[in-house]
Amino acid sequence: MTNLVEVGIIGAGRIGRLHAEHLLRMPQFALRAIADPFAGGSLREWAEHNRVSVYGDGRELLDDPRVAAVFICTPTDSHADWIKRAAAAGKHIFCEKPVSRSREETEQALRAAEEAGVVFQVGFNRRMDPSFRRLKTLVEAGELGRPHILKITSRDPQPPGEEYIRSSGGMFTDMTIHDFDMARYLMNEEVTEVYARGANLIDPVFGRHGDVDTAIITLTFESGAVGVIDNSRQAVYGYDQRIEVFGALGAASADNWRPTTVEVSTAEAVTRDRPLHFFLERYERAFIEEAAAFADSVLRGSPVVCSGMDGMKAEAIAEAALESHRTGLPVKLPASADRKGAQFAN
């Protein structure tokens, strides 16, 4: 049995390059190729230095016999097509979230991967964050008793640019979807109802593209437990990422990560470092751990840490949140029996 996954990356934007740098340092992987239609001199220079082939078309990468697995890091609206192409080529697949922006496309992509018999993992990296995994362990062990309330705060340090906003799919699909997945992951149960309220309080550019920059989402779980997610596209003090689980026997919380743990106390004030600035810093370890888990699934057949079905369920919650925001009414999701039965519609 080989102990090395030969891998290629489709999409050399920010997240693709991030994965590339990590894979080059990980003993489980051999990065063979990267593909991007806009591959320029800096990418080719980097690739030559690291002995990585560069293709202008991802289909050429899929034809490369050295590549056994691919990381799909292209824009969201192309994910489903690349998943189907990679599955047809017999490549194991790691795909950044979300799988697609429509249930039909997601179902088609998941079916293609399943029929091809390839490993398929969705990139909800926060599942591999050590603090959040600790919360998961506490809940599963029953140390907090029956969970009653889940609180998730997720606020970006600054808004994205208009080009990104135009193609992002909106806050609920692009940003809050991480929190929807985290809610299911931590509570280990399904969401049955979503109520979302959003506003434009930061920049009118979001409103021009039918989006919001500030939101509160209330979730109801199968057990009757409730969850609250608050999102903002601009927290001037840094990348704000906090979670609390409150249960019958106690509570546990994960605070922000900071550059140091030093707290300075003087007669004037008590101060400490602001949170880390952005997700590339805050979740670096989580990105590495999710890639390591993918390698373990490919090499040893271990269950993926975030399946295609997990991705589809997070997308369903995001869709319900958008509908709730538009109508001003709570939206019920299908009963869990319907969602845990046959994987795909006929």
ROTI-451579 format. One record per residue (C-alpha): residue number from 0; residue in one letter; x, y, z. Coordinates in steps of 0.05 Angstrom, whole numbers, plus 5000, padded with zeros to 4 digits. Example, Ala and Ser with C-alpha at 12.3 -4.5 7.8 and 13.67 -1.06 7.14 Angstrom:
// residues 2
SITE/lumlo/doti/px/py/pz
SITE/0/a/5246/4910/5156
SITE/1/s/5273/4979/5143
***
This chain:
// residues 346
SITE/lumlo/doti/px/py/pz
SITE/0/m/5000/5000/5000
SITE/1/t/5027/5068/4980
SITE/2/n/5035/5121/5034
SITE/3/l/5033/5179/4986
SITE/4/v/4976/5214/4951
SITE/5/e/4996/5243/4884
SITE/6/v/4952/5304/4877
SITE/7/g/4935/5362/4830
SITE/8/i/4900/5428/4844
SITE/9/i/4849/5458/4797
SITE/10/g/4845/5533/4810
SITE/11/a/4905/5575/4830
SITE/12/g/4870/5632/4866
SITE/13/r/4880/5649/4939
SITE/14/i/4852/5585/4967
SITE/15/g/4886/5542/4914
SITE/16/r/4954/5571/4928
SITE/17/l/4941/5563/5003
SITE/18/h/4928/5489/4994
SITE/19/a/4988/5483/4948
SITE/20/e/5036/5512/4999
SITE/21/h/5008/5464/5052
SITE/22/l/5011/5402/5008
SITE/23/l/5083/5416/4990
SITE/24/r/5101/5411/5064
SITE/25/m/5060/5350/5081
SITE/26/p/5093/5281/5076
SITE/27/q/5026/5248/5056
SITE/28/f/5024/5286/4990
SITE/29/a/5064/5295/4926
SITE/30/l/5038/5356/4890
SITE/31/r/5046/5339/4816
SITE/32/a/5007/5393/4780
SITE/33/i/4965/5456/4785
SITE/34/a/4917/5483/4732
SITE/35/d/4889/5552/4721
SITE/36/p/4868/5587/4656
SITE/37/f/4901/5651/4680
SITE/38/a/4967/5619/4699
SITE/39/g/5018/5675/4694
SITE/40/g/5092/5684/4703
SITE/41/s/5092/5685/4779
SITE/42/l/5053/5619/4783
SITE/43/r/5098/5586/4731
SITE/44/e/5160/5610/4767
SITE/45/w/5134/5583/4833
SITE/46/a/5114/5517/4800
SITE/47/e/5182/5509/4767
SITE/48/h/5217/5522/4833
SITE/49/n/5174/5468/4867
SITE/50/r/5176/5420/4808
SITE/51/v/5102/5424/4797
SITE/52/s/5071/5420/4727
SITE/53/v/5026/5477/4705
SITE/54/y/4966/5468/4659
SITE/55/g/4923/5522/4629
SITE/56/d/4862/5475/4631
SITE/57/g/4840/5430/4688
SITE/58/r/4820/5377/4637
SITE/59/e/4894/5369/4620
SITE/60/l/4909/5358/4693
SITE/61/l/4855/5305/4698
SITE/62/d/4889/5269/4640
SITE/63/d/4955/5268/4678
SITE/64/p/4966/5195/4698
SITE/65/r/5009/5216/4757
SITE/66/v/4950/5251/4791
SITE/67/a/4908/5206/4835
SITE/68/a/4869/5260/4871
SITE/69/v/4848/5332/4859
SITE/70/f/4834/5393/4901
SITE/71/i/4779/5434/4867
SITE/72/c/4791/5507/4885
SITE/73/t/4755/5542/4828
SITE/74/p/4697/5591/4833
SITE/75/t/4635/5561/4864
SITE/76/d/4593/5561/4801
SITE/77/s/4643/5512/4769
SITE/78/h/4650/5463/4827
SITE/79/a/4597/5414/4805
SITE/80/d/4624/5408/4734
SITE/81/w/4694/5396/4758
SITE/82/i/4670/5344/4808
SITE/83/k/4635/5306/4753
SITE/84/r/4696/5310/4707
SITE/85/a/4743/5288/4763
SITE/86/a/4697/5230/4781
SITE/87/a/4694/5208/4709
SITE/88/a/4770/5209/4708
SITE/89/g/4773/5165/4770
SITE/90/k/4805/5218/4813
SITE/91/h/4792/5224/4888
SITE/92/i/4762/5292/4902
SITE/93/f/4771/5347/4954
SITE/94/c/4725/5405/4938
SITE/95/e/4721/5473/4971
SITE/96/k/4653/5493/4998
SITE/97/p/4599/5498/4975
SITE/98/v/4590/5441/4926
SITE/99/s/4543/5484/4884
SITE/100/r/4488/5536/4890
SITE/101/s/4431/5489/4872
SITE/102/r/4406/5424/4901
SITE/103/e/4400/5393/4832
SITE/104/e/4473/5407/4814
SITE/105/t/4498/5383/4882
SITE/106/e/4458/5318/4876
SITE/107/q/4487/5306/4807
SITE/108/a/4558/5318/4832
SITE/109/l/4550/5273/4892
SITE/110/r/4519/5219/4850
SITE/111/a/4577/5222/4801
SITE/112/a/4628/5214/4857
SITE/113/e/4589/5157/4889
SITE/114/e/4581/5119/4824
SITE/115/a/4655/5128/4808
SITE/116/g/4673/5100/4876
SITE/117/v/4722/5156/4892
SITE/118/v/4734/5190/4958
SITE/119/f/4697/5256/4962
SITE/120/q/4708/5307/5017
SITE/121/v/4679/5377/5024
SITE/122/g/4725/5432/5050
SITE/123/f/4690/5455/5114
SITE/124/n/4757/5464/5147
SITE/125/r/4730/5491/5213
SITE/126/r/4711/5420/5233
SITE/127/m/4785/5408/5242
SITE/128/d/4799/5469/5285
SITE/129/p/4826/5441/5351
SITE/130/s/4783/5486/5395
SITE/131/f/4719/5468/5359
SITE/132/r/4737/5394/5358
SITE/133/r/4745/5398/5434
SITE/134/l/4675/5427/5439
SITE/135/k/4650/5369/5396
SITE/136/t/4684/5319/5443
SITE/137/l/4652/5350/5504
SITE/138/v/4583/5348/5473
SITE/139/e/4591/5276/5449
SITE/140/a/4617/5253/5518
SITE/141/g/4556/5283/5551
SITE/142/e/4598/5328/5596
SITE/143/l/4552/5387/5584
SITE/144/g/4488/5346/5590
SITE/145/r/4434/5354/5538
SITE/146/p/4452/5416/5495
SITE/147/h/4401/5471/5501
SITE/148/i/4433/5532/5466
SITE/149/l/4486/5540/5413
SITE/150/k/4516/5608/5400
SITE/151/i/4562/5621/5341
SITE/152/t/4595/5688/5326
SITE/153/s/4629/5696/5259
SITE/154/r/4651/5765/5236
SITE/155/d/4701/5783/5182
SITE/156/p/4751/5839/5194
SITE/157/q/4734/5876/5130
SITE/158/p/4685/5869/5072
SITE/159/p/4706/5835/5007
SITE/160/g/4711/5874/4942
SITE/161/e/4653/5885/4895
SITE/162/e/4677/5834/4844
SITE/163/y/4676/5781/4898
SITE/164/i/4608/5804/4925
SITE/165/r/4579/5800/4855
SITE/166/s/4596/5726/4847
SITE/167/s/4596/5701/4919
SITE/168/g/4524/5677/4921
SITE/169/g/4509/5720/4982
SITE/170/m/4526/5720/5056
SITE/171/f/4486/5658/5074
SITE/172/t/4516/5615/5019
SITE/173/d/4586/5643/5021
SITE/174/m/4599/5660/5095
SITE/175/t/4545/5633/5141
SITE/176/i/4548/5565/5108
SITE/177/h/4609/5550/5150
SITE/178/d/4568/5564/5212
SITE/179/f/4510/5522/5188
SITE/180/d/4558/5463/5179
SITE/181/m/4589/5477/5247
SITE/182/a/4520/5477/5280
SITE/183/r/4504/5408/5252
SITE/184/y/4573/5383/5270
SITE/185/l/4573/5406/5342
SITE/186/m/4501/5389/5359
SITE/187/n/4503/5323/5321
SITE/188/e/4431/5332/5299
SITE/189/e/4393/5363/5242
SITE/190/v/4364/5433/5236
SITE/191/t/4288/5433/5229
SITE/192/e/4273/5508/5224
SITE/193/v/4311/5570/5203
SITE/194/y/4293/5643/5216
SITE/195/a/4340/5696/5188
SITE/196/r/4342/5772/5190
SITE/197/g/4393/5810/5150
SITE/198/a/4410/5883/5139
SITE/199/n/4456/5930/5100
SITE/200/l/4493/5969/5154
SITE/201/i/4565/5970/5129
SITE/202/d/4567/5983/5054
SITE/203/p/4510/5995/5004
SITE/204/v/4549/5954/4952
SITE/205/f/4520/5891/4985
SITE/206/g/4449/5916/4975
SITE/207/r/4463/5933/4902
SITE/208/h/4477/5859/4891
SITE/209/g/4418/5834/4931
SITE/210/d/4461/5815/4990
SITE/211/v/4467/5834/5064
SITE/212/d/4528/5849/5107
SITE/213/t/4497/5838/5176
SITE/214/a/4453/5780/5199
SITE/215/i/4424/5742/5257
SITE/216/i/4400/5671/5244
SITE/217/t/4360/5628/5293
SITE/218/l/4362/5553/5285
SITE/219/t/4316/5500/5316
SITE/220/f/4343/5429/5322
SITE/221/e/4307/5363/5323
SITE/222/s/4313/5358/5398
SITE/223/g/4282/5426/5409
SITE/224/a/4349/5458/5424
SITE/225/v/4360/5527/5393
SITE/226/g/4419/5560/5360
SITE/227/v/4437/5633/5345
SITE/228/i/4488/5654/5293
SITE/229/d/4510/5726/5286
SITE/230/n/4549/5749/5225
SITE/231/s/4581/5814/5203
SITE/232/r/4624/5830/5143
SITE/233/q/4664/5881/5184
SITE/234/a/4692/5874/5254
SITE/235/v/4741/5931/5260
SITE/236/y/4780/5896/5316
SITE/237/g/4797/5832/5277
SITE/238/y/4771/5764/5256
SITE/239/d/4718/5747/5308
SITE/240/q/4706/5672/5315
SITE/241/r/4672/5648/5379
SITE/242/i/4626/5590/5397
SITE/243/e/4589/5571/5461
SITE/244/v/4550/5508/5476
SITE/245/f/4504/5512/5536
SITE/246/g/4473/5449/5564
SITE/247/a/4437/5419/5624
SITE/248/l/4502/5405/5661
SITE/249/g/4543/5465/5642
SITE/250/a/4572/5506/5585
SITE/251/a/4635/5507/5543
SITE/252/s/4662/5561/5498
SITE/253/a/4717/5571/5447
SITE/254/d/4746/5641/5445
SITE/255/n/4784/5679/5392
SITE/256/w/4856/5661/5375
SITE/257/r/4905/5718/5388
SITE/258/p/4978/5729/5371
SITE/259/t/4997/5720/5445
SITE/260/t/4961/5705/5510
SITE/261/v/4994/5764/5546
SITE/262/e/4947/5809/5586
SITE/263/v/4974/5876/5609
SITE/264/s/4943/5907/5671
SITE/265/t/4957/5980/5689
SITE/266/a/4921/6034/5727
SITE/267/e/4893/6059/5661
SITE/268/a/4868/5994/5629
SITE/269/v/4873/5919/5623
SITE/270/t/4891/5901/5551
SITE/271/r/4908/5841/5508
SITE/272/d/4922/5828/5435
SITE/273/r/4867/5835/5384
SITE/274/p/4843/5771/5349
SITE/275/l/4882/5745/5290
SITE/276/h/4867/5785/5228
SITE/277/f/4838/5736/5178
SITE/278/f/4819/5664/5163
SITE/279/l/4886/5648/5131
SITE/280/e/4919/5657/5199
SITE/281/r/4862/5635/5244
SITE/282/y/4848/5569/5209
SITE/283/e/4917/5551/5182
SITE/284/r/4921/5489/5226
SITE/285/a/4850/5469/5207
SITE/286/f/4867/5473/5133
SITE/287/i/4927/5427/5144
SITE/288/e/4887/5378/5187
SITE/289/e/4831/5372/5136
SITE/290/a/4881/5357/5081
SITE/291/a/4913/5304/5126
SITE/292/a/4845/5273/5139
SITE/293/f/4832/5271/5064
SITE/294/a/4898/5234/5053
SITE/295/d/4879/5184/5108
SITE/296/s/4812/5171/5072
SITE/297/v/4847/5160/5006
SITE/298/l/4904/5117/5033
SITE/299/r/4869/5078/5088
SITE/300/g/4795/5083/5072
SITE/301/s/4776/5121/5135
SITE/302/p/4710/5159/5133
SITE/303/v/4716/5229/5106
SITE/304/v/4710/5283/5159
SITE/305/c/4659/5322/5117
SITE/306/s/4620/5284/5065
SITE/307/g/4583/5308/5004
SITE/308/m/4518/5297/5042
SITE/309/d/4543/5343/5097
SITE/310/g/4556/5395/5044
SITE/311/m/4487/5387/5015
SITE/312/k/4453/5394/5083
SITE/313/a/4492/5458/5098
SITE/314/e/4470/5485/5030
SITE/315/a/4397/5468/5046
SITE/316/i/4401/5509/5110
SITE/317/a/4433/5567/5072
SITE/318/e/4376/5565/5021
SITE/319/a/4325/5565/5077
SITE/320/a/4360/5624/5110
SITE/321/l/4356/5664/5046
SITE/322/e/4283/5647/5037
SITE/323/s/4269/5668/5109
SITE/324/h/4306/5734/5100
SITE/325/r/4266/5749/5037
SITE/326/t/4198/5730/5066
SITE/327/g/4208/5751/5138
SITE/328/l/4181/5683/5160
SITE/329/p/4213/5622/5192
SITE/330/v/4226/5565/5142
SITE/331/k/4219/5492/5160
SITE/332/l/4267/5441/5132
SITE/333/p/4245/5370/5111
SITE/334/a/4240/5319/5167
SITE/335/s/4306/5284/5182
SITE/336/a/4277/5217/5159
SITE/337/d/4270/5247/5089
SITE/338/r/4341/5274/5091
SITE/339/k/4373/5211/5118
SITE/340/g/4339/5162/5073
SITE/341/a/4358/5152/5000
SITE/342/q/4417/5197/4986
SITE/343/f/4393/5223/4920
SITE/344/a/4327/5237/4887
SITE/345/n/4307/5191/4830
***
